[in-house]
Amino acid sequence: MFVYIQSGTHGFGIAEQFPLSLHFPAPPMSDNSPYEMSQICSVNNGHTVNVFATWVYSQGGNAGDFNNITSWSVKNSNGLQLDHFSYNPMSDIIGFANPMVVFEDDANWSGHIPAEVFDQAAWACVDSTTGGNNTGGNNTGGNNTGGNNTGGNNTGGNNTGGNNTVTPNTPPVVSNVSISPTLTTVDDTLTCEYDIYDEDGDATVATITWSVNGNMINSGANSLSNGYSVGDDVTCSVTATDGQQPSNAASDSTVILPTPTTEPSDDGGLLPALGTVGTMAAIAAGVFASRRKDE
């Protein structure tokens, strides 16, 4: 499912020329383009933003026909483009039971606006509990006088609607991203831990991405058990969304240590081999010197 959040402002009624449609410029997705979008959330129905969606089917699995770098645009019924978007790599959705691609207007972004992907079956509309500040003017009729016949001074009341305030949405904040265990060896399963705070109390969806030496190898799981070797730099990056705005990106990195080897001691026990201890100490020193958290 492709979900378009229309939070931006478009001039000359461009955004009101329905139906909106999704257009892919490159084959094979362009073969069945355009895809007509249906409105699933509406400001007129009391939701915070207008949201549109459409299904884009592919062959050969849930990443199927998609190019790894996939771009598309949203146009109105007159063929005028509202904005254009992209996602890279689309292979991130491989393994998703319910792949969803979410993209939102961003007037401050130059070029293709990056989308996000989620393993989510349906989009939940967010209700707006309060309307705008609707105040009628102080309507006063003139002092109407005709000949010797003078009408009264007709004054309408001061008609004021309730002072209804819209509380702006606050995006969620991701913090305290950390990889455990602290000293990670090649045989360890790594776990990415994090905190998400949403000031408005909105439900949030997190996206976790694992990279090894700067190359992404996994997205969606909070643990990783393979794909790295001794000395590799492994990074866990976390973003979140409340369905209206994306969060900041936060991450943590760790260097993979060798698994300690053992050798017999004088009392029949086992001690770590000196070579292993020296190697782990050197790498561990580097870990603590370079381990970083990008909040």
PyMOL commands that set and color helices and strands:
alter all, ss='L'
color gray80, all
select helices_A, chain A and resi 11-16+29-32+43-45+90-93+274-290
alter helices_A, ss='H'
color red, helices_A
select strands_A, chain A and resi 2-6+21-23+35-36+38-41+50-54+70-75+81-87+99-104+113-114+116-119+133-146+149-163+173-180+190-197+205-212+215-219+223-224+233-241+250-255+262-264+270-272+293-294
alter strands_A, ss='S'
color yellow, strands_A
deselect
rebuild
show_as cartoon
